[in-house]
Amino acid sequence: MGSGRRPKLLGVYAHPDDETFCTGATFARYASDGCEIMVVSATSGQAGQIRSGKLATRSSLANVRTTELRQACQQLGVAHVECWDYMDGTLQDLPAGELEGRIATLLQAFHPDAVFTFADDGAYGHPDHIAISQETTAACARLWEASSAPWLYHAVFPRRRLLLQDRLVHWLIMEGPDFRGDPEFVHALLLLAEEASSLHCIEDHYAVKWFPTDFSIIEQGEPSTALFLLLAGHADVVRDGPDGGRNFVVRLEPGQFFGEQGIARRAPRNAHVIAGNDGATCLVLSPSQPTLFEGRGEAARLASSGAASDDVEIGGATARIHAGEFLRAKLNAIAAYRTQFPLNPDMLPESIFGDLFGAEYFLQVLPPRPLDDALHLPTL
């Protein structure tokens, strides 16, 4: 270890984009320090989603996602990229020892000082994530028996107590009452809520709900703990008049927000929000999952309530890497995956992205170590 060579880091993951969400900022930070970094994806993600038919077809998705992987790694400063030819969704079905053996061969060829992969829960239970974690861990453990092993880190995702809706409301107040996101913004925010929720970055309960024509999405005067983003259709904002009639205020179109108190003239206590003639489909963010017995109206006691904080349940994490100046590199890498996450890094304030993705957490498996704010590599 005293040769003075550059430290080497290796990420072993199941699909293109895993490396970015798990270790994107970490790789960018250590690449800037001179570390030599390699990323291996066991599959090309050919069974993944196609978010836009203009970008890929089922037959071309493998090649497109492999290209996206290389583009993302370029943003992170990763020097070496391999995409193996295993079928997406089948890693847990491979013959015993096959994947472990291939990873062990890679370790012996690259000689990394530290290896990164998923924790044993696969972040959110994905079978491929769990399989790559098990096989990478087994390969590293085998080398430890021979006293020539790299240090092993599992990427973990502690549960956050952060509410995305709170961050959005504060931003929308600054943007003003007439903010309207374009279709790309709407699509990206929907996927952002989905991904942030699956990785435990936010506490919000999110759902996509369709409201039929004339349905009262919000009633005048009732408390609202939810934030709505209109995805399709339209909704009318109306106020009750002194004579019992209703006065039209404004029509909401796709890309506009309403609901959570404080969003200027669309605040729920001031008016009804009613689904239009073609109904209304909305992304709904709320502090907790709504119940079937929630009341409606001005005197309602809504069960869907929660308190936001910045607490993080660290769990078993032993290393915490703050993105800092490398957050933009991580966002650019996420944006490289156009077939999966058509995200514009400028669509929201960087502070919101920082709240969601501004820290990465790891469990140092080999050898064990207490919590710290940096990786501890044999050659650093």
C-alpha positions as CSV (number, residue, x, y, z in Angstrom):
1,M,0.0,0.0,0.0
2,G,3.0,2.3,0.2
3,S,3.6,2.3,-3.5
4,G,2.1,5.8,-3.9
5,R,-0.4,4.7,-6.5
6,R,-3.8,6.3,-6.8
7,P,-6.4,4.7,-4.6
8,K,-9.0,2.7,-6.6
9,L,-12.7,2.5,-6.0
10,L,-15.1,0.0,-7.6
11,G,-18.9,0.1,-7.8
12,V,-20.7,-3.2,-8.5
13,Y,-24.3,-2.7,-9.2
14,A,-27.2,-4.4,-11.0
15,H,-28.5,-1.8,-13.4
16,P,-27.4,1.5,-15.1
17,D,-28.4,4.4,-12.8
18,D,-27.8,2.3,-9.6
19,E,-24.3,3.7,-9.3
20,T,-25.6,7.3,-9.5
21,F,-28.3,7.1,-6.8
22,C,-26.1,5.0,-4.5
23,T,-22.7,6.6,-4.9
24,G,-22.9,9.4,-7.4
25,A,-21.7,12.2,-5.2
26,T,-19.2,10.0,-3.5
27,F,-17.6,8.9,-6.7
28,A,-17.5,12.5,-8.0
29,R,-15.8,13.7,-4.7
30,Y,-13.2,11.0,-4.7
31,A,-12.5,11.3,-8.4
32,S,-11.7,14.9,-7.9
33,D,-9.2,13.8,-5.2
34,G,-7.4,11.7,-7.7
35,C,-9.0,8.3,-7.1
36,E,-9.3,5.9,-10.0
37,I,-12.9,4.7,-10.2
38,M,-14.6,1.8,-12.0
39,V,-18.3,1.0,-12.3
40,V,-19.7,-2.3,-13.3
41,S,-23.4,-2.9,-14.1
42,A,-24.3,-6.6,-14.2
43,T,-27.1,-6.0,-16.6
44,S,-27.9,-3.3,-19.2
45,G,-31.3,-2.7,-17.6
46,Q,-33.1,-4.0,-20.7
47,A,-36.3,-4.9,-18.7
48,G,-36.6,-1.4,-17.3
49,Q,-39.2,1.3,-18.0
50,I,-39.2,3.3,-21.3
51,R,-40.3,6.7,-20.2
52,S,-40.4,8.0,-23.8
53,G,-40.9,6.0,-26.9
54,K,-38.9,8.6,-28.8
55,L,-35.7,7.6,-26.9
56,A,-35.8,3.8,-27.0
57,T,-37.8,0.8,-28.0
58,R,-37.7,-2.6,-26.2
59,S,-35.2,-3.9,-28.7
60,S,-32.9,-0.9,-28.4
61,L,-33.2,-0.2,-24.7
62,A,-30.2,-2.3,-23.7
63,N,-27.9,-0.3,-26.0
64,V,-29.4,3.0,-25.0
65,R,-29.1,2.4,-21.3
66,T,-25.5,1.3,-21.7
67,T,-24.8,4.6,-23.5
68,E,-26.6,6.4,-20.7
69,L,-24.4,4.6,-18.1
70,R,-21.2,5.8,-19.8
71,Q,-22.5,9.3,-20.1
72,A,-23.5,9.4,-16.4
73,C,-20.2,8.0,-15.3
74,Q,-18.4,10.7,-17.4
75,Q,-20.3,13.3,-15.3
76,L,-19.1,11.6,-12.1
77,G,-15.4,11.4,-13.2
78,V,-15.6,7.6,-13.4
79,A,-12.7,6.4,-15.6
80,H,-13.7,2.8,-16.3
81,V,-17.2,1.4,-17.1
82,E,-18.3,-2.2,-17.9
83,C,-21.8,-3.4,-18.6
84,W,-22.1,-7.1,-18.4
85,D,-24.6,-9.2,-20.4
86,Y,-26.8,-10.7,-17.8
87,M,-30.5,-10.4,-18.3
88,D,-32.2,-7.8,-16.2
89,G,-34.4,-9.4,-13.5
90,T,-32.5,-12.8,-13.5
91,L,-29.5,-12.3,-11.2
92,Q,-31.1,-14.2,-8.4
93,D,-31.6,-17.2,-10.8
94,L,-28.0,-17.6,-12.0
95,P,-26.2,-20.8,-11.2
96,A,-24.6,-20.9,-7.8
97,G,-21.2,-19.2,-7.7
98,E,-21.3,-17.9,-11.3
99,L,-21.8,-14.2,-10.4
100,E,-19.6,-14.4,-7.3
101,G,-16.8,-15.9,-9.4
102,R,-17.0,-13.3,-12.1
103,I,-16.9,-10.5,-9.5
104,A,-13.9,-12.2,-7.8
105,T,-12.1,-12.2,-11.1
106,L,-12.8,-8.5,-11.5
107,L,-11.5,-7.8,-8.0
108,Q,-8.2,-9.6,-8.8
109,A,-7.8,-7.8,-12.1
110,F,-8.6,-4.2,-10.9
111,H,-7.3,-4.5,-7.4
112,P,-9.6,-1.9,-5.8
113,D,-9.0,-0.4,-2.4
114,A,-12.7,-0.2,-1.7
115,V,-15.8,-1.8,-3.2
116,F,-19.3,-0.4,-3.2
117,T,-22.6,-2.2,-3.7
118,F,-26.1,-2.4,-2.3
119,A,-26.9,-3.4,1.2
120,D,-28.5,-6.7,1.8
121,D,-32.0,-5.3,1.5
122,G,-31.3,-4.1,-2.0
123,A,-32.5,-0.5,-1.0
124,Y,-36.1,-1.4,-1.5
125,G,-36.2,-5.2,-2.0
126,H,-35.3,-5.4,-5.7
127,P,-34.2,-9.1,-6.3
128,D,-31.4,-8.0,-8.6
129,H,-30.1,-5.5,-6.0
130,I,-30.2,-8.2,-3.3
131,A,-28.4,-10.7,-5.5
132,I,-25.6,-8.3,-6.5
133,S,-25.1,-7.4,-2.9
134,Q,-24.9,-11.0,-1.8
135,E,-22.5,-12.0,-4.6
136,T,-20.2,-9.0,-4.2
137,T,-20.1,-9.4,-0.5
138,A,-19.3,-13.1,-0.8
139,A,-16.5,-12.3,-3.4
140,C,-14.9,-9.7,-1.1
141,A,-15.2,-12.0,2.0
142,R,-13.4,-14.8,0.1
143,L,-10.5,-12.4,-0.6
144,W,-10.4,-11.3,3.1
145,E,-9.7,-14.9,4.0
146,A,-6.6,-14.6,1.8
147,S,-5.7,-11.3,3.4
148,S,-5.8,-9.4,0.1
149,A,-9.3,-7.9,0.2
150,P,-10.6,-4.4,-0.5
151,W,-12.7,-2.6,2.0
152,L,-16.4,-3.2,1.4
153,Y,-19.1,-0.6,1.7
154,H,-22.9,-1.2,1.4
155,A,-24.9,1.7,0.2
156,V,-27.8,2.3,2.6
157,F,-30.8,4.6,2.5
158,P,-31.8,5.8,6.0
159,R,-35.4,6.9,6.4
160,R,-35.7,10.7,6.2
161,R,-38.4,12.7,8.0
162,L,-38.4,15.3,5.2
163,L,-41.6,16.4,3.5
164,L,-41.2,17.2,-0.2
165,Q,-44.5,19.0,-0.2
166,D,-43.2,21.5,2.4
167,R,-40.1,22.3,0.3
168,L,-42.3,22.7,-2.8
169,V,-44.8,25.0,-1.0
170,H,-42.0,27.3,0.2
171,W,-40.6,27.5,-3.3
172,L,-44.1,28.1,-4.9
173,I,-44.8,31.0,-2.6
174,M,-41.7,32.6,-4.0
175,E,-42.6,31.7,-7.6
176,G,-46.0,33.3,-7.3
177,P,-49.6,32.1,-7.9
178,D,-49.3,31.7,-11.7
179,F,-46.5,29.2,-11.8
180,R,-47.2,26.4,-14.3
181,G,-44.8,23.7,-15.1
182,D,-44.5,22.4,-18.7
183,P,-45.2,18.7,-19.5
184,E,-41.5,17.8,-18.9
185,F,-41.7,19.4,-15.5
186,V,-44.8,17.5,-14.6
187,H,-43.4,14.2,-15.8
188,A,-40.1,14.7,-14.0
189,L,-41.7,15.7,-10.7
190,L,-43.9,12.7,-10.8
191,L,-40.9,10.4,-11.2
192,L,-38.9,12.4,-8.7
193,A,-41.6,11.8,-6.0
194,E,-41.6,8.1,-6.9
195,E,-37.9,7.6,-6.7
196,A,-37.4,9.8,-3.6
197,S,-40.1,7.8,-1.8
198,S,-38.7,4.4,-2.8
199,L,-35.2,5.4,-1.5
200,H,-36.7,6.8,1.8
201,C,-35.5,10.3,1.0
202,I,-38.9,11.8,1.7
203,E,-41.7,11.0,4.2
204,D,-44.6,12.1,2.0
205,H,-47.3,9.7,0.9
206,Y,-47.7,10.2,-2.8
207,A,-50.4,9.0,-5.1
208,V,-51.8,9.7,-8.6
209,K,-55.6,10.2,-8.3
210,W,-58.3,10.8,-10.8
211,F,-61.3,12.9,-9.7
212,P,-64.5,12.7,-11.8
213,T,-66.4,15.7,-13.2
214,D,-67.7,18.1,-10.6
215,F,-65.9,16.3,-7.8
216,S,-65.0,18.6,-4.9
217,I,-61.3,18.0,-4.6
218,I,-61.1,20.7,-1.9
219,E,-64.0,22.4,-0.2
220,Q,-64.0,26.1,0.7
221,G,-62.9,26.6,4.3
222,E,-61.7,23.0,5.0
223,P,-58.2,22.4,6.2
224,S,-55.9,20.8,3.6
225,T,-52.7,19.0,4.4
226,A,-52.1,17.8,0.8
227,L,-50.4,19.5,-2.1
228,F,-51.9,18.7,-5.6
229,L,-50.2,19.0,-9.0
230,L,-52.6,18.8,-11.8
231,L,-51.4,16.2,-14.3
232,A,-54.3,16.1,-16.8
233,G,-57.7,17.6,-17.3
234,H,-58.6,20.8,-15.5
235,A,-60.1,22.1,-12.3
236,D,-62.1,25.2,-11.5
237,V,-61.6,27.4,-8.5
238,V,-64.9,28.9,-7.3
239,R,-66.0,30.7,-4.2
240,D,-69.4,30.7,-2.4
241,G,-71.3,34.0,-2.8
242,P,-73.4,35.6,-0.1
243,D,-76.6,34.7,-2.1
244,G,-75.7,31.0,-2.0
245,G,-74.4,30.9,-5.5
246,R,-70.8,30.2,-6.7
247,N,-68.5,32.7,-8.4
248,F,-65.8,31.5,-10.8
249,V,-62.3,32.5,-9.8
250,V,-59.8,30.8,-12.1
251,R,-59.3,27.7,-14.1
252,L,-56.4,25.5,-13.3
253,E,-54.6,23.7,-16.1
254,P,-52.0,20.8,-16.1
255,G,-48.7,21.8,-14.5
256,Q,-50.3,24.0,-11.8
257,F,-50.3,23.4,-8.1
258,F,-53.1,23.9,-5.6
259,G,-54.0,22.7,-2.1
260,E,-51.6,23.2,0.8
261,Q,-52.3,26.5,2.6
262,G,-50.1,29.4,1.6
263,I,-50.0,29.0,-2.1
264,A,-51.3,32.5,-2.8
265,R,-54.8,32.8,-4.2
266,R,-55.2,29.0,-4.6
267,A,-55.2,28.5,-0.8
268,P,-57.9,26.0,0.0
269,R,-59.6,28.0,2.8
270,N,-60.5,30.7,0.2
271,A,-62.3,28.6,-2.4
272,H,-63.5,25.3,-3.7
273,V,-61.4,23.4,-6.2
274,I,-63.7,21.3,-8.4
275,A,-62.8,18.8,-11.2
276,G,-63.7,20.1,-14.6
277,N,-65.9,18.6,-17.4
278,D,-63.2,16.0,-18.4
279,G,-62.2,15.2,-14.8
280,A,-58.9,15.9,-13.2
281,T,-55.9,13.7,-12.6
282,C,-53.5,14.9,-9.9
283,L,-50.3,14.0,-8.2
284,V,-51.1,14.2,-4.5
285,L,-48.4,14.7,-1.8
286,S,-49.6,14.4,1.8
287,P,-47.8,13.9,5.2
288,S,-49.2,10.5,5.7
289,Q,-51.5,8.0,4.0
290,P,-55.1,9.2,3.9
291,T,-57.6,7.0,5.7
292,L,-61.1,6.0,4.6
293,F,-62.7,7.8,7.5
294,E,-61.3,11.3,7.0
295,G,-64.0,13.9,7.2
296,R,-64.6,16.7,4.7
297,G,-65.7,20.3,5.2
298,E,-64.7,23.3,7.3
299,A,-65.0,21.4,10.7
300,A,-63.2,18.3,9.5
301,R,-60.5,16.7,11.5
302,L,-58.2,15.3,8.9
303,A,-56.3,12.1,9.9
304,S,-53.7,12.9,7.3
305,S,-51.4,15.0,9.3
306,G,-47.7,14.9,10.1
307,A,-44.8,16.9,11.4
308,A,-41.8,17.6,9.1
309,S,-38.2,17.6,10.3
310,D,-34.8,17.0,8.9
311,D,-34.2,13.9,11.1
312,V,-32.4,10.9,9.6
313,E,-32.7,7.5,11.1
314,I,-29.0,6.6,10.5
315,G,-29.6,2.9,11.2
316,G,-26.4,0.9,10.6
317,A,-24.6,3.6,8.5
318,T,-20.9,4.0,9.3
319,A,-20.0,6.6,6.7
320,R,-21.8,9.7,5.5
321,I,-20.7,11.6,2.4
322,H,-22.1,15.1,1.9
323,A,-22.5,16.0,-1.8
324,G,-21.6,19.6,-1.4
325,E,-20.1,21.0,-4.6
326,F,-20.6,17.6,-6.2
327,L,-24.4,17.6,-6.1
328,R,-24.5,19.1,-9.5
329,A,-22.4,16.3,-10.9
330,K,-24.9,13.8,-9.4
331,L,-27.9,15.6,-10.8
332,N,-26.3,15.8,-14.3
333,A,-25.6,12.0,-14.0
334,I,-29.2,11.4,-13.1
335,A,-30.3,13.5,-16.0
336,A,-28.1,11.4,-18.4
337,Y,-30.7,8.6,-17.9
338,R,-33.3,10.1,-20.2
339,T,-35.1,6.8,-20.7
340,Q,-35.6,6.5,-16.9
341,F,-35.5,10.0,-15.4
342,P,-36.1,12.9,-17.8
343,L,-35.0,15.3,-15.1
344,N,-33.8,18.9,-15.7
345,P,-31.3,19.8,-12.9
346,D,-32.6,23.4,-13.1
347,M,-36.3,22.5,-12.7
348,L,-36.2,23.1,-8.9
349,P,-33.9,25.0,-6.6
350,E,-30.7,23.2,-5.9
351,S,-31.5,23.4,-2.2
352,I,-34.5,21.1,-2.8
353,F,-32.3,18.6,-4.7
354,G,-29.8,18.9,-1.9
355,D,-32.4,18.0,0.7
356,L,-33.3,14.9,-1.3
357,F,-29.9,13.7,-2.6
358,G,-27.3,15.8,-0.8
359,A,-25.9,13.0,1.4
360,E,-25.0,9.4,0.7
361,Y,-24.7,6.8,3.5
362,F,-22.7,3.6,3.7
363,L,-22.2,0.7,6.0
364,Q,-18.6,-0.4,6.1
365,V,-18.9,-4.1,6.1
366,L,-15.2,-5.1,5.8
367,P,-13.6,-4.2,8.2
368,P,-16.3,-2.8,10.6
369,R,-16.0,0.9,11.6
370,P,-18.1,3.5,13.6
371,L,-20.0,6.3,11.9
372,D,-17.8,9.0,10.3
373,D,-18.1,11.7,7.6
374,A,-15.6,10.2,5.2
375,L,-14.5,6.9,3.7
376,H,-11.5,5.3,5.3
377,L,-9.5,3.8,2.5
378,P,-6.3,1.8,3.1
379,T,-4.2,4.2,0.9
380,L,-5.7,7.5,2.1
